[in-house]
Amino acid sequence: MPDAQHTRTAVCADPPHEVALQQRAAVLAASLNTRKTRLGDPGCDLLLAVTRERLELRVLQGEADLIGGHAVFADLAAIDVDSPAGRRLDMPLLKAVGIKKGDAHRPSVIDCTAGLGEDAWLLAAHGCAVTAIERQPVIAALLQDAIERAAGAAPSIAQRVTLHHADASDWLAQAKNTSRPDTIVLDPMFPLGRKAKERKPMRVLRLLAGDDGDAPALLDATLSTGVHRVCVKRPLRAPVIWHATRAKPDLVFKGKAVRFDVYFNH
Ligand SMILES: C[S@@+](CC[C@H](N)C(=O)[O-])C[C@H]1O[C@@H](n2cnc3c(N)ncnc32)[C@H](O)[C@@H]1O
């Protein structure tokens, strides 16, 4: 996994004259073990900007069509969880974790690849208690900021999400005697096919997180916990994640562009 140092990520305040933002930027830079800098610093590739509205990531160097593009930030409030479409229980993710129409039970979930939190938020909005784990420190910071912002309008959803900055395999090994979720969800970076076109935010995340080439080991670690159900998000036509003893999943839920491979521990 590339790290914040590798991609030359630095933290700044914008606008620079605001003391409170400068203070927050200094605390964040220290917690990420990276540099605090000024706006326009040519010595970094990615700039994590502390603004009045939010924490956002800006691309300063790298692939030409990403530079100066829209800033990347997590926007949980933009996820539709209120309209009739947003409340439907037949979404593939919800079915994959075991939510059923007419059944009030909501599984507890560990999301081992939290990213910018869309899946975790959707699950929490539908009543699941979600432990979200993200190992890339900058992505974890963007998600923490988004949860805090979204908590204002949706406190009950935010309360159901607990974020940990950690590698999920390590976290699961440490929590094996204390945490017994109903379901584990995995959504490692999708493999990049020849024709694959990724949305810009995901391309920026890939600069930080890499390709998650250790996804088979993570699947193995989740199945070894003995959890009843493990759900893996994949592009619709991608091969299954390789596993030594599970040639194929027990169930598959298909959406328009993605599918969820579900493995049971019997
Ligand atoms: C495709 S993104 C996940 C997107 C997320 N499902 C969402 O809804 O926003 C994959 C994320 O998983 C994280 N990740 C991959 N392997 C991990 C591991 N072993 N532990 C923790 N995080 C991991 C990566 O750093 C990356 O941020």
The ligand as a Gaussian input file, in Angstrom:
#p B3LYP/6-31G(d) Opt

LIG

0 1
 C      -12.863000       0.494000      -2.894000
 S      -12.481000       1.291000      -1.399000
 C      -13.906000       0.964000      -0.410000
 C      -15.071000       1.855000      -0.716000
 C      -16.158000       1.759000       0.330000
 N      -16.816000       0.465000       0.315000
 C      -17.198000       2.854000       0.184000
 O      -18.387000       2.530000       0.161000
 O      -16.801000       4.034000       0.141000
 C      -11.318000       0.216000      -0.655000
 C      -10.753000       0.740000       0.657000
 O      -10.398000      -0.362000       1.466000
 C       -9.233000      -0.041000       2.174000
 N       -8.618000      -1.326000       2.564000
 C       -8.187000      -2.319000       1.756000
 N       -7.690000      -3.342000       2.461000
 C       -7.811000      -2.993000       3.772000
 C       -7.460000      -3.645000       4.987000
 N       -6.866000      -4.835000       5.014000
 N       -7.743000      -3.003000       6.142000
 C       -8.346000      -1.789000       6.148000
 N       -8.671000      -1.112000       5.012000
 C       -8.410000      -1.701000       3.841000
 C       -8.414000       0.759000       1.177000
 O       -7.438000       1.551000       1.828000
 C       -9.496000       1.577000       0.490000
 O       -9.697000       2.811000       1.133000

